[in-house]
Amino acid sequence: MNTITQTMTYEHNVCDNLFAQAELLVSQAKWEQAIANVESFIQAMEQHFSREENVLFPTFEARTGNSMGPTQIMRMEHTQMRQLFAEMQQSVVQHNSDDYLGQAETLLMLMRQHNAKEEQILYPMTDSAFGAERSTVLQHLKDHIHQA
Ligand SMILES: [Fe+2]
C-alpha cells in the first residue's frame, strides 16, 4: 500500500464489507448482531471520512490552492451520507427492516458513486500532487484517529 489510492481504496472495501454484513443481519432479523454491525460500519466510515476531511483534503487543498473543487463536493456528499447513517441507526434500533433496507439502498447508490469518483479521480490526483511528500502524507493519514 504505497499509494494514497491503494490505501484509501482498501478502506472503502473494508467499509463495503461491513455494510453488506449489516444488511444481511437486518434481513435475517438478527437484531442484536445487526445493531453492533451497523455501529461498526458507521465507525469505520467516520474514521475514513475523518482521515479525508482532516488530513487528505486540507493537505491537497494547501498543495494545489484549490479548496472549491472536488474536495468540496466530497465533503457535501459526506454530509448526505451522515444523514443516512443516522436514519439507518434509528431504523435498526427500532427493528424496522423495511426502513433500514430502503435507506441502505439509497446509501449504497451514493457510496458507489462517491467512492468511484475518489478512487478513479481524486485519490490519483492527490498521489500525483504530493509527489515526493506522498509517503509523509500517507503516514499522517494512517496515524489519524477519529475523535467521536
Ligand atoms: Fe473515501
Boltz pocket constraint, residues with backbone or C-beta under 6 A from the ligand:
constraints:
  - pocket:
      binder: B
      contacts: [[A, 8], [A, 12], [A, 48], [A, 52], [A, 115], [A, 118]]
      max_distance: 6.0
